[in-house]
Amino acid sequence: MSGAEWEPREGRVAYDRRSGEDVRVMAVHACGVFVRSLRDGREGVTALGELAPPERGAEES
């Protein structure tokens, strides 16, 4: 899957470049993207531009 075809959507796993962690996208809004860390369940808000396709096969988690 190329980066051009991938886009963050609710329920998908993504890599958050800002935190350096794989996250699950909880909701996408105009003000930001609500995410939850796969590692510790911590919730946060990030920008669409900070999300990339998941690393290390995390999409299957």
N, C-alpha and C positions, 0 to 999 in steps of 0.2 A: 504494500500500500504506500503510495507516494504522499508526501506532505501536502501536495496540491489537492489531492482528493479527500484528505482527512479534515474533518471539522469537529470541534467539541460539541457534543449534544448531551442532554440529560441522560444519566445512566451510564455514559461511556467513561472509560479510563483515559486519563491524559497525563502528560508530564508537565509539571509546573516549573518553568525555568527559574522563577523567582525563589521558590523554596528549595528547589533541587529534589523534589519528591514526586512520586506517582500519586495521583489523586483521582477520585471519582467525581464527575461533574454532577452536582445536585440540581442546579438551575442556571439558566442563562438569561440575564436581564440586560437592559440598556446601561444600567449603572455598574455592572460587573458580572463576574461568573462566580457563583457560590460552589465551593468545592469541599471535599472531605478527604483527608489524608488516608491512604490505604494502610500506612504503617501504624498510626496511633489513633485514627478516628477524629483527629482535631479538625474543626471546620474553619473555613476562611473564605475570603473574597479575593479574587484576582482579576486581571484583565484578559480578554480574549487573546491578545498578542503574546501573553506570557505562557500560553498553553501550546504544547506540541504533542505529536503522537507518543504513546507510552513507550517506555524502554523495558528491556529484559522480559518480554512476554507478560507483562502485568495485565494486559487486556483480558487474559483468561482468569484473573483473580476474582 
